[in-house]
């Protein structure tokens, strides 16, 4: 009976862990604003990404109010602004504010969003802080009174993804009680077991299997997201870079699970070797 209880508790702990770990990662790095900003902020420091983002951002600036006679003057200034935008003192703050605005638009209640964002079923990226920075630089260089928009909204991804975000927002916080339940289950399995080393070994082996399961699942999710294109350069650029960063971040958690599984496997084997029950009495 004790062996049966121990086995059921160990399996239950592994099943709960399979759901809890991705949920906690998603809550900390996607659902929570600070985690999202921390995950995506390094993208603004990548040289290649900076150049492409700056060029695409400057390309969204509305110069329709510029007289035709000055169009030749503004064009080289726009090109120069695209090359120098990331070097401006205000760029880091503008990039962080872009991330925070985009997170709030994507995870906020649709009823509280602007009409353009609430009517969209895909994720929304607001690059207005970067556009404002570039507009100010161009106005300073040309002397033309260009007005920066309060919002520059870009739909990221495919339709229907806002429903996925709503589901993720509800699912992610459940990871914390689930991981507590997994810990209780593992403790019960260890206490009820007649052979402690068996529990350590099996849980360690299960952790290795979970790491493989998470790796396959995250790879499939990454490929599915990267396999779609929105047709917008800024949106696709941000999506591709962010998905790569998220995949690397979750990969570090998978590596931690591999290490923990290996340690438990070794601990189980060591406990087995050192167990007094293996020594047979001399006849």
Secondary structure, DSSP 4 states (H G I P E B T S, - for coil): -HHHHHHHHHHHHHHHHHHHHHHHHHIIIIISHHHHHHHHHGGGG-HHHHHHHHHHHHTT---TTS-GGGHHHHHHHHHHHHHHGGGSTTHHHHHHHHHHHHHHHHHS-GGGS-HHHHT-SSEEEE-HHHHHHHHHHHHHHH---PPPPS--EEEES-TTHHHHHHHHHHHHTHHHHHHHHHHHHHHHHHHH-SSHHHHHHHHHHHHHHHHHHHHHHHHHHHHHHHT---S-HHHHHHHHHHHHHHHHHHHHHHHHHHHHHHHHHHHHHHHHHH-GGGSPPP-
